[in-house]
Amino acid sequence: MTSSVYYDLSGKIIAIRSGSRESCELDLQLDGRPGFITEEPVDFDTHFVVDGKLQEIPPKPSIEYVFDYAARKWVHDPAPARKTAMLDLRKRRNSRLTHSDWTQMPDAPLDAATKTAWQTYRQQLRDLPANNQEITSVDDVEFPTPPSL
């Protein structure tokens, strides 16, 4: 398949248009942005451009890396890992809160001290995201222990 590939000054691919060779050539002439025509399969996530030529992005070392198109390499950036870790943290925290909702019902078969212990536990769960802003893995979080029944 023929594609016209457009890229920015750093080499990041910003548009790919496929069609006949003639339509791609016309598209390239009319667009005005840096670009070229290729018969190779091309993808935003696996390719970039150097000196008008298609290059493959090397494999991602881990979730803590983002590709720097200008430097043409992966650079460490913990932000994506933090975002994923926080989503995982909230998911696990919410599950624990849901499973302990019954302890706060007026007719829960708990004495006052036990009910208070569960309130404290649930508050500790709610505080976890605020107290763990810098994590890159949910495995780094120490979850509170639920009270005994």
C-alpha positions as CSV (number, residue, x, y, z in Angstrom):
1,M,0.0,0.0,0.0
2,T,1.2,3.5,-0.8
3,S,1.2,6.1,2.0
4,S,2.2,9.7,2.3
5,V,3.9,10.3,5.6
6,Y,4.1,13.7,7.3
7,Y,6.4,14.5,10.2
8,D,7.4,17.4,12.4
9,L,10.9,18.9,12.9
10,S,11.8,16.3,15.6
11,G,10.9,13.4,13.3
12,K,7.7,12.5,15.0
13,I,5.1,11.2,12.5
14,I,2.1,13.4,12.6
15,A,0.0,12.1,9.8
16,I,-0.3,9.1,7.5
17,R,-2.5,9.1,4.5
18,S,-2.9,6.0,2.3
19,G,-4.1,5.6,-1.3
20,S,-2.9,5.3,-4.8
21,R,0.6,6.6,-5.6
22,E,-0.9,9.4,-7.7
23,S,-3.3,10.5,-4.8
24,C,-0.4,10.4,-2.3
25,E,1.8,12.5,-4.6
26,L,-0.9,15.1,-5.1
27,D,-1.6,15.1,-1.4
28,L,2.1,15.7,-0.7
29,Q,2.3,18.6,-3.2
30,L,-0.8,20.3,-1.8
31,D,-0.1,19.8,1.9
32,G,3.1,21.8,2.2
33,R,4.4,20.0,5.3
34,P,7.5,17.9,5.4
35,G,6.7,14.5,4.1
36,F,7.5,11.6,1.7
37,I,5.8,8.7,0.0
38,T,6.5,5.1,1.0
39,E,5.4,1.6,0.1
40,E,6.6,0.3,3.5
41,P,4.1,-0.4,6.3
42,V,4.2,2.6,8.6
43,D,2.8,3.3,12.1
44,F,2.8,6.2,14.5
45,D,3.8,4.0,17.4
46,T,6.7,2.1,15.8
47,H,8.3,4.6,13.4
48,F,9.9,8.0,13.2
49,V,11.7,10.0,10.5
50,V,15.4,10.9,10.2
51,D,16.6,12.9,7.2
52,G,13.4,12.1,5.3
53,K,13.7,8.4,5.8
54,L,11.6,6.0,7.9
55,Q,13.2,4.5,11.0
56,E,11.9,2.0,13.5
57,I,11.6,3.0,17.1
58,P,13.6,0.6,19.2
59,P,11.7,-1.5,21.8
60,K,10.5,0.4,24.9
61,P,12.7,-0.5,27.9
62,S,9.8,-0.2,30.4
63,I,6.7,1.8,31.2
64,E,8.9,4.5,32.8
65,Y,10.3,5.6,29.4
66,V,9.1,7.9,26.6
67,F,10.6,8.3,23.2
68,D,12.4,11.5,22.6
69,Y,12.1,12.1,18.9
70,A,14.7,14.9,18.8
71,A,17.3,12.8,20.7
72,R,16.1,9.6,18.8
73,K,16.1,7.5,22.0
74,W,14.1,6.4,25.0
75,V,14.4,8.7,28.0
76,H,13.4,8.0,31.6
77,D,10.0,9.6,32.5
78,P,8.3,8.2,35.6
79,A,5.0,10.1,34.9
80,P,3.3,7.2,32.9
81,A,4.3,4.7,35.5
82,R,3.0,7.0,38.3
83,K,-0.3,7.4,36.4
84,T,-0.6,3.6,36.0
85,A,0.4,3.0,39.6
86,M,-2.2,5.5,40.9
87,L,-5.0,3.9,38.8
88,D,-4.0,0.5,40.2
89,L,-3.9,1.9,43.7
90,R,-7.4,3.5,43.4
91,K,-8.8,0.2,42.0
92,R,-7.4,-1.9,44.9
93,R,-8.4,0.8,47.4
94,N,-11.9,1.0,46.0
95,S,-12.3,-2.7,46.2
96,R,-11.4,-2.8,49.8
97,L,-13.8,0.1,50.6
98,T,-16.6,-1.6,48.7
99,H,-16.0,-4.9,50.6
100,S,-16.1,-3.0,53.9
101,D,-19.1,-0.8,53.2
102,W,-21.3,-3.1,55.3
103,T,-19.4,-2.2,58.4
104,Q,-20.8,1.3,58.3
105,M,-24.5,0.4,58.0
106,P,-26.7,1.3,61.0
107,D,-27.7,-2.4,61.4
108,A,-24.2,-3.8,61.1
109,P,-23.6,-6.4,63.9
110,L,-20.6,-4.6,65.3
111,D,-20.0,-3.0,68.7
112,A,-19.1,0.7,68.9
113,A,-15.3,0.1,69.2
114,T,-15.2,-2.3,66.3
115,K,-17.3,0.1,64.1
116,T,-14.8,2.9,65.0
117,A,-11.9,0.7,64.1
118,W,-13.5,0.1,60.7
119,Q,-14.1,3.8,60.2
120,T,-10.4,4.4,60.9
121,Y,-9.3,1.7,58.5
122,R,-11.6,3.1,55.8
123,Q,-10.2,6.6,56.3
124,Q,-6.7,5.2,56.0
125,L,-7.7,3.6,52.6
126,R,-9.2,6.9,51.4
127,D,-5.9,8.7,52.4
128,L,-3.7,6.3,50.3
129,P,-3.6,8.2,47.0
130,A,-2.7,11.5,48.7
131,N,0.0,9.8,50.8
132,N,1.6,7.9,47.8
133,Q,1.9,10.5,45.0
134,E,5.4,9.4,43.9
135,I,4.9,5.7,43.5
136,T,5.7,4.0,40.2
137,S,4.3,0.6,41.3
138,V,1.3,-0.3,43.4
139,D,3.6,-2.9,45.0
140,D,5.3,0.0,46.8
141,V,2.2,0.8,48.8
142,E,1.6,-0.6,52.2
143,F,-2.1,-1.1,52.6
144,P,-3.6,-0.9,56.1
145,T,-4.7,-4.1,57.7
146,P,-8.5,-4.4,58.2
147,P,-9.7,-4.7,61.8
148,S,-10.6,-8.1,63.2
149,L,-14.2,-9.1,63.4
